[in-house]
Amino acid sequence: MFKRTLANCREFLAGDHTVLRELIHPAKEKVALGYSVAHGTLAAGHRSKRHVLASSEVYYFIAGEGRFTIDSEMCSVEAGAVVYVPPGGEQFLENTGTSDIEFLCLVDPAWRIEDEAVLE
């Protein structure tokens, strides 16, 4: 069995300037997964840096509101929204609300530093 709580995960500033806590990663835990899952936040009035991953991503928004841009497409996001980012999609998130955006991000295959390029 594997169990982890958010409070037990180290918080860090990711390359795209979102604040992340890695919940589960197959390279760091004894789990038979091909993907990784992180919890993230982005403060009110902030925007993540444009970046590209070689992996696909699924974002599930827990709280807050904003705009998510992938390549030339933009959509509004709010609690309960799910956004799929294809491999190689140029992306960034803008917090347009008055509170933090909070999200879960599933990366498949699991996130690796060499698979990410921050574009600004």
N, C-alpha and C positions, 0 to 999 in steps of 0.2 A: 504494500500500500504506500502511496505517496500523498502527503498532505502538506500544504503550505498556506500560510495566511499572509495577506498583504502587509500587515504590520511587521512581519519577519523578513521582508524583502528590502534590500538596500536600494535607496532612491539615488538616481544619477541623471545628469543632463545628457541626453542623447545628442548625436551629431546634428540632428535636425532642430534642436533646441526645444523639444518636448521633454518633460520630466517623466522618466520611466522607472518601473520596478519590474524586473523580470520574474514572472511567476513560475514558469517551467521551461526548461531547455534540455533537449536530449543529450547534448554534449556535456552537460553539467550535473545531470541527475541520472539515476539508473531507471530510465523509463524507455519503453519501446515506442517512441514517437518520431515522426518525420518532420514535425512542426514545432515552433516555439510560441509561447503566449506571454505577452507583457501587458501591464496596466500602465496607462499614461494619463497625464494631465497637461493642459495648456492654459495658462492664466488669461483672464479677461483682457481683451485688447491686444493680445499677442498673436503672432503668426509663426508657424514653423518654417524652417528653411526648405526651399525646393530641394527635393532629393529623388533618387531613383534606386530601386532595389531589383536585384536579379530574381528574387522570389516573388510569389504572389502574396497578397495581404488581404485580410478581412478585418475591418474595423467595426466594432460594436460600441455605440455611444451610450454611456450610462447617464450622463448629466451634461447640462450646458447646451449652448447653441452656437452655430457657426457656419462656415462655408468650407467645403472640401473641393479642391481642384485637382483633377487628373488630366494631364496633357492640356487640351483646350476646353474640357468640360468642367463645369462647376455645378455643385448641388448644395442645398441647405442641409445641415445635419442638426439633430436634436436627440434627446434621450429616446432610445428604442430604435434608432436608425442603424442600418447595416450598410457598409460600403465595401465593395470589392475593388481592389487595385491589381490590375494584371502585371505580370513580370515586366519590368522596364518602363512602367508608367511613371511619368514625371509628376510629382505630387507635392502638395502642401496643404496645411490646415490653418484656417483663420478663426479665431475666437471673436465673434461679434456680439457676445452677450456680456452680462455684468458679473458672471461667476465663472469659475474654472470649467472648461470642458474636461470631462472624464471619459476614458474609453478603454476597451480591451483591444489588443491587436494580435491577431494570429498570423504568423509568418510561415509559409510553406513553399519550399523546404525551410527548415529552421534558419533563423537569422544568423548571418556571419558577417563580420566587419568587411571582409573583402568583397562582399556582394552588394555593398551600399556605396553610393556616390552622392555626396552633398554638393549641390550645384551653385551655392552662393556662400 
